[in-house]
Amino acid sequence: MTREREGEALSLGMSILESWFPILSIVAMSYVGALHTYMYSLIIAFFFYMAIMYKRDRFSELKNKDAYPDLLLTTFLITTIFTLIFIGMRYTTAGNMAVIVFLQVLFSYLYFNVLGKEKMDTIHLIGAVIMTVGALIILVPSDLNFNKGDLLILLASALAPFVNLYQKRAREYCSAETILGFRTVVGFPFVAALAYFLEPSVSYDNFMSALPYIFLIATGIYVAAKIMWIEALNRISITKLSAMLALLPVFTLFFAYIYLGEIPEFRQIMGIIPVLVGGYLVTKPITL
């Protein structure tokens, strides 16, 4: 299997796991609030990262001072992004959240292809455009009236490509688990402070009700999916990886219907068709 195919396989697995993020988060938030859900998830993820780093002898990677600029920028941006997403999910649906986050493919293309120097093959570019059209069909309401949750998540989506860029740079100096462990430890105090000042305290009963969902968010999304994401970044381009996220809202719409009873609108169902067509094109091997 080529490195590019490995990257595509990793991004597919990551999309399946990530598709559950808004669903699990909405349920957990109903018990403990948005920022507390984020905070508790980071606590659980921290112990997993420390165990993985210890077992794989990764702590020595933190001695490399060249990695710190990219590690710090990654931490600042990812903490900001997830704070915006968690607050935004108070006001929108799981399906909308997943689709809006996918729009990072559009921002990736604007940043790195139109304004930058990263190139894509024509067939992959066509696939990315088709996928973006499908996402827009799913996202944009007939009255063009976005709620504030959608706008906060859209801002997070606009910042996401920069996280990918700095994570890709940091990956040249240290492993995926070191990057994730670092950003969890450094970003946690900020999230904890926001949760303390902006949300009411959490009762024991509510915490225990939310714990199974928080545990799944921490282990499935913050640990497994994020490691797969960074490893995929090390194998394929940022724009292509972002484009492959088109499968994520498809999975989320399906799982949200099964688990939360969120019935997708007709335009959302029609948007899935170009998403899948674009997904085929963007992963199509180029023959010379």
C-alpha positions as CSV (number, residue, x, y, z in Angstrom):
1,M,0.0,0.0,0.0
2,T,1.4,3.4,-1.0
3,R,1.7,6.2,1.6
4,E,-1.1,8.1,-0.2
5,R,-3.4,5.1,0.1
6,E,-2.4,4.8,3.8
7,G,-3.4,8.4,4.3
8,E,-6.7,7.9,2.6
9,A,-7.5,4.8,4.7
10,L,-6.6,6.7,7.9
11,S,-8.8,9.7,6.9
12,L,-11.7,7.3,6.2
13,G,-11.4,5.7,9.6
14,M,-11.0,9.1,11.3
15,S,-14.2,10.3,9.5
16,I,-16.3,7.4,10.9
17,L,-15.1,8.1,14.4
18,E,-15.4,11.9,14.1
19,S,-18.9,11.6,12.8
20,W,-20.0,10.6,16.3
21,F,-18.5,13.7,17.9
22,P,-21.5,16.1,17.5
23,I,-23.9,13.4,18.5
24,L,-22.1,12.3,21.7
25,S,-21.3,15.9,22.5
26,I,-24.9,17.1,22.3
27,V,-26.0,14.3,24.7
28,A,-23.1,15.0,27.2
29,M,-23.8,18.8,27.0
30,S,-27.4,18.2,28.0
31,Y,-26.1,17.1,31.4
32,V,-22.9,19.1,32.1
33,G,-22.8,22.0,29.6
34,A,-20.6,22.6,26.6
35,L,-17.3,23.8,28.1
36,H,-17.5,21.2,30.9
37,T,-17.9,18.5,28.3
38,Y,-14.8,19.8,26.6
39,M,-12.9,20.1,29.9
40,Y,-13.7,16.6,31.1
41,S,-12.9,15.1,27.7
42,L,-9.5,16.7,27.9
43,I,-8.9,15.2,31.4
44,I,-9.6,11.7,30.2
45,A,-7.6,12.1,27.0
46,F,-4.7,13.4,29.0
47,F,-4.2,10.1,30.8
48,F,-4.4,8.1,27.6
49,Y,-1.8,10.4,25.9
50,M,0.6,10.1,28.9
51,A,0.3,6.3,28.9
52,I,0.9,6.2,25.1
53,M,3.9,8.6,25.3
54,Y,5.4,6.6,28.2
55,K,5.0,3.3,26.5
56,R,6.5,4.5,23.3
57,D,9.2,6.6,25.0
58,R,8.0,9.9,23.4
59,F,8.8,12.3,26.3
60,S,12.3,12.8,24.9
61,E,10.8,14.5,21.8
62,L,9.8,17.4,24.0
63,K,13.5,18.3,24.3
64,N,13.5,19.4,20.7
65,K,13.1,23.2,21.0
66,D,12.6,23.5,17.2
67,A,9.2,21.9,17.6
68,Y,7.8,24.4,20.1
69,P,6.7,27.2,17.8
70,D,4.5,24.9,15.8
71,L,3.3,23.0,18.9
72,L,2.3,26.3,20.6
73,L,0.5,27.6,17.5
74,T,-1.3,24.3,17.1
75,T,-2.4,24.4,20.7
76,F,-3.7,27.9,20.6
77,L,-5.6,27.3,17.4
78,I,-7.1,23.9,18.3
79,T,-8.2,25.1,21.7
80,T,-9.9,28.1,20.2
81,I,-11.5,26.0,17.5
82,F,-13.0,23.4,19.9
83,T,-14.2,26.1,22.2
84,L,-16.1,27.7,19.3
85,I,-17.5,24.4,18.3
86,F,-18.7,23.4,21.7
87,I,-20.4,26.7,22.3
88,G,-21.8,26.7,18.8
89,M,-23.3,23.2,19.3
90,R,-25.6,24.7,21.9
91,Y,-27.6,26.4,19.1
92,T,-27.5,24.0,16.1
93,T,-28.0,20.4,15.1
94,A,-25.4,17.6,14.9
95,G,-25.9,17.4,11.1
96,N,-25.3,21.1,10.6
97,M,-22.2,21.1,12.8
98,A,-20.6,18.2,10.8
99,V,-21.3,19.9,7.5
100,I,-20.1,23.3,8.5
101,V,-16.9,21.9,9.8
102,F,-16.4,20.2,6.5
103,L,-16.3,23.6,4.8
104,Q,-12.7,23.8,5.9
105,V,-12.0,22.2,2.5
106,L,-13.1,25.4,0.9
107,F,-10.9,27.4,3.2
108,S,-8.0,25.0,2.6
109,Y,-8.3,25.4,-1.1
110,L,-8.4,29.2,-0.8
111,Y,-5.5,29.4,1.6
112,F,-3.1,26.8,0.1
113,N,-4.0,26.6,-3.6
114,V,-5.4,30.0,-4.6
115,L,-3.2,32.0,-2.3
116,G,-0.5,29.5,-1.6
117,K,1.7,27.1,-3.5
118,E,0.3,23.7,-2.7
119,K,-0.9,22.1,-6.0
120,M,-3.5,19.4,-6.6
121,D,-4.0,17.2,-9.7
122,T,-6.9,18.4,-11.8
123,I,-9.1,15.4,-11.1
124,H,-8.6,15.8,-7.4
125,L,-9.4,19.5,-7.6
126,I,-12.6,18.7,-9.5
127,G,-13.5,16.3,-6.8
128,A,-12.9,18.8,-4.0
129,V,-15.1,21.4,-5.8
130,I,-17.9,18.9,-6.3
131,M,-17.7,17.9,-2.6
132,T,-17.9,21.5,-1.6
133,V,-21.0,22.0,-3.7
134,G,-22.6,19.0,-2.0
135,A,-21.8,20.4,1.4
136,L,-23.3,23.8,0.5
137,I,-26.5,22.1,-0.6
138,I,-26.7,20.4,2.7
139,L,-25.8,23.5,4.7
140,V,-27.4,26.6,3.3
141,P,-31.1,27.0,4.4
142,S,-33.7,28.4,2.0
143,D,-34.0,31.7,3.9
144,L,-30.2,32.1,4.1
145,N,-30.6,32.7,7.9
146,F,-27.7,31.2,9.8
147,N,-28.1,30.9,13.5
148,K,-25.3,32.0,15.9
149,G,-24.2,28.4,16.5
150,D,-23.6,27.9,12.8
151,L,-21.6,31.1,12.5
152,L,-19.3,30.2,15.5
153,I,-18.7,26.8,13.9
154,L,-18.1,28.4,10.5
155,L,-15.4,30.6,12.2
156,A,-13.8,27.4,13.6
157,S,-13.9,25.8,10.2
158,A,-12.0,28.9,8.8
159,L,-9.3,28.4,11.3
160,A,-9.0,24.6,10.9
161,P,-6.6,24.6,7.8
162,F,-4.0,26.6,9.8
163,V,-4.1,23.9,12.6
164,N,-3.4,21.3,9.9
165,L,-0.5,23.3,8.6
166,Y,1.2,23.7,12.0
167,Q,0.5,20.1,12.9
168,K,2.0,18.9,9.7
169,R,5.1,21.0,10.5
170,A,5.3,19.8,14.1
171,R,5.0,16.2,12.9
172,E,8.5,16.7,11.3
173,Y,9.9,17.0,14.8
174,C,7.7,14.7,17.0
175,S,5.1,12.0,16.9
176,A,1.4,12.4,16.7
177,E,0.8,11.4,20.3
178,T,3.4,13.9,21.5
179,I,1.6,16.7,19.5
180,L,-1.7,15.7,20.9
181,G,-0.4,15.2,24.5
182,F,1.3,18.7,24.4
183,R,-1.8,20.5,23.1
184,T,-4.0,18.8,25.7
185,V,-1.8,19.7,28.7
186,V,-1.2,23.3,27.5
187,G,-4.7,24.0,26.4
188,F,-6.5,22.5,29.4
189,P,-6.0,25.5,31.9
190,F,-7.7,27.8,29.4
191,V,-10.7,25.5,28.9
192,A,-11.0,24.9,32.6
193,A,-11.0,28.6,33.4
194,L,-13.7,29.2,30.8
195,A,-15.9,26.4,32.2
196,Y,-15.5,27.7,35.7
197,F,-16.4,31.3,34.9
198,L,-19.0,30.8,32.2
199,E,-21.0,27.7,33.2
200,P,-22.7,26.6,36.5
201,S,-21.0,23.9,38.6
202,V,-21.9,20.3,37.7
203,S,-23.7,18.0,40.1
204,Y,-22.4,14.5,40.7
205,D,-25.5,12.9,39.2
206,N,-25.3,14.9,36.0
207,F,-21.6,14.2,35.8
208,M,-22.2,10.4,36.1
209,S,-24.9,10.6,33.5
210,A,-22.6,12.4,31.0
211,L,-19.5,10.3,31.8
212,P,-20.1,7.4,29.3
213,Y,-20.5,9.9,26.5
214,I,-17.5,12.0,27.6
215,F,-15.4,8.9,27.8
216,L,-16.3,8.0,24.2
217,I,-15.5,11.5,23.0
218,A,-12.1,11.5,24.8
219,T,-11.0,8.0,23.7
220,G,-12.6,7.7,20.3
221,I,-12.3,11.3,19.0
222,Y,-9.6,13.1,21.0
223,V,-7.2,10.1,21.1
224,A,-7.8,7.5,18.3
225,A,-9.3,9.9,15.6
226,K,-6.8,12.7,16.2
227,I,-3.8,10.3,16.0
228,M,-5.2,9.0,12.7
229,W,-5.7,12.6,11.5
230,I,-2.1,13.6,12.1
231,E,-0.7,10.5,10.6
232,A,-2.9,11.1,7.5
233,L,-1.5,14.6,7.4
234,N,2.0,13.1,7.2
235,R,1.0,11.1,4.1
236,I,-1.3,13.3,1.9
237,S,-1.8,17.0,1.3
238,I,-3.8,19.3,3.6
239,T,-6.3,20.2,0.9
240,K,-6.9,16.6,-0.1
241,L,-7.3,15.4,3.5
242,S,-9.7,18.2,4.2
243,A,-11.7,17.3,1.0
244,M,-12.0,13.7,2.2
245,L,-13.8,15.0,5.3
246,A,-16.9,15.2,3.0
247,L,-17.8,11.7,4.2
248,L,-18.0,12.9,7.8
249,P,-21.3,14.9,7.4
250,V,-22.8,12.0,5.5
251,F,-22.0,9.6,8.4
252,T,-23.2,12.2,11.0
253,L,-26.5,12.8,9.2
254,F,-27.1,9.0,9.2
255,F,-26.1,8.3,12.8
256,A,-27.9,11.5,14.0
257,Y,-31.1,10.1,12.4
258,I,-30.6,6.7,14.0
259,Y,-29.5,7.9,17.5
260,L,-31.0,11.3,18.0
261,G,-34.0,11.1,15.6
262,E,-32.8,14.1,13.6
263,I,-34.6,13.8,10.3
264,P,-32.5,15.3,7.5
265,E,-34.2,17.7,5.1
266,F,-34.6,16.9,1.4
267,R,-31.8,19.3,0.4
268,Q,-29.5,17.6,2.9
269,I,-30.2,14.2,1.3
270,M,-29.6,15.6,-2.2
271,G,-26.3,17.1,-1.1
272,I,-25.0,13.6,-0.2
273,I,-24.8,12.7,-3.9
274,P,-22.2,15.2,-5.0
275,V,-20.3,14.5,-1.7
276,L,-19.9,10.9,-2.6
277,V,-19.1,11.6,-6.3
278,G,-16.5,14.1,-5.2
279,G,-15.1,11.7,-2.6
280,Y,-14.5,9.1,-5.4
281,L,-12.7,11.7,-7.6
282,V,-10.5,13.1,-4.9
283,T,-9.2,9.6,-3.9
284,K,-8.8,8.4,-7.5
285,P,-5.2,7.4,-8.2
286,I,-3.4,9.4,-10.9
287,T,-1.9,7.2,-13.7
288,L,1.1,8.6,-15.6
